[in-house]
Amino acid sequence: NAGVTQTPKFQVLKTGQSMTLQCAQDMNHEYMSWYRQDPGMGLRLIHYSVGAGITDQGEVPNGYNVSRSTTEDFPLRLLSAAPSQTSVYFCASSSIQLPGVWRSSGYTFGSGTRLTVV
Amino acid sequence: GNSVTQMEGPVTLSEEAFLTINCTYTATGYPSLFWYVQYPGEGLQLLLKATKADDKGSNKGFEATYRKETTSFHLEKGSVQVSDSAVYFCALSETANYGGATNKLIFGTGTLLAVQP
């Protein structure tokens, strides 16, 4: 089925370890983004990309890196995991918004990665 | 800046009760408005959307009307079921400086709905 695929679904890390959360989409969407979801805080944007080779920071980028070498993939790297990064991470994608067009199509979300840092 | 404010939860209802989840927004331009639903252990799914003033989005018995005069997009359902128990997120599309929407969505904090049999 077409959509956004995230792996792994669950992960436990020790403080200081690094890891990569994978995200892949097969809808040829130019725009991809990473959010974290924490209780009482809703969704907060970590990083986003408007196309291969182009990435930018969101609201809470510290401690995370991203790259976009292909249209399909947008991995999120935790450089040195901290307990404050315990969260549920969601990847989302959409077609690129054309300049001057007000109608927005919204996102397709992956099913999430639940990360615990101990 | 742009923002979305949702009513705090949890909202607890009995089956077949009427549901309203309030959502108000602050935004420049003419944002598109969305409701997403998150069932336990799953990602967010688009429930409905409206892209201009007075539009009504609807899906699975849920409805929401884009009210520009009150900057609101309240979610309603006439008769809830246990299977509607989930977290509901209101969201809007940010506006570009040159006009039009951007790809960035701003989300509310979510409202947990618990429906009891």
Chai-1 contact restraints between the chains, C-beta under 6 A:
chainA,res_idxA,chainB,res_idxB,connection_type,confidence,min_distance_angstrom,max_distance_angstrom,comment,restraint_id
A,Y31,B,N103,contact,1.0,0.0,6.0,A-B,restraint_1
A,G42,B,F107,contact,1.0,0.0,6.0,A-B,restraint_2
A,G42,B,T109,contact,1.0,0.0,6.0,A-B,restraint_3
A,G42,B,G110,contact,1.0,0.0,6.0,A-B,restraint_4
A,L43,B,F107,contact,1.0,0.0,6.0,A-B,restraint_5
A,F90,B,G43,contact,1.0,0.0,6.0,A-B,restraint_6
A,S94,B,N103,contact,1.0,0.0,6.0,A-B,restraint_7
A,Q97,B,A101,contact,1.0,0.0,6.0,A-B,restraint_8
A,Q97,B,T102,contact,1.0,0.0,6.0,A-B,restraint_9
A,Q97,B,N103,contact,1.0,0.0,6.0,A-B,restraint_10
A,P99,B,G100,contact,1.0,0.0,6.0,A-B,restraint_11
A,G100,B,G99,contact,1.0,0.0,6.0,A-B,restraint_12
A,G100,B,G100,contact,1.0,0.0,6.0,A-B,restraint_13
A,V101,B,G100,contact,1.0,0.0,6.0,A-B,restraint_14
A,W102,B,Y30,contact,1.0,0.0,6.0,A-B,restraint_15
A,W102,B,G100,contact,1.0,0.0,6.0,A-B,restraint_16
A,W102,B,A101,contact,1.0,0.0,6.0,A-B,restraint_17
A,R103,B,T51,contact,1.0,0.0,6.0,A-B,restraint_18
A,S104,B,S32,contact,1.0,0.0,6.0,A-B,restraint_19
A,S104,B,S93,contact,1.0,0.0,6.0,A-B,restraint_20
A,S104,B,A101,contact,1.0,0.0,6.0,A-B,restraint_21
A,G106,B,F34,contact,1.0,0.0,6.0,A-B,restraint_22
A,G106,B,L46,contact,1.0,0.0,6.0,A-B,restraint_23
A,G106,B,K49,contact,1.0,0.0,6.0,A-B,restraint_24
A,F109,B,G43,contact,1.0,0.0,6.0,A-B,restraint_25
A,F109,B,L44,contact,1.0,0.0,6.0,A-B,restraint_26
A,G110,B,G43,contact,1.0,0.0,6.0,A-B,restraint_27
A,S111,B,E42,contact,1.0,0.0,6.0,A-B,restraint_28
A,S111,B,G43,contact,1.0,0.0,6.0,A-B,restraint_29
A,G112,B,G43,contact,1.0,0.0,6.0,A-B,restraint_30
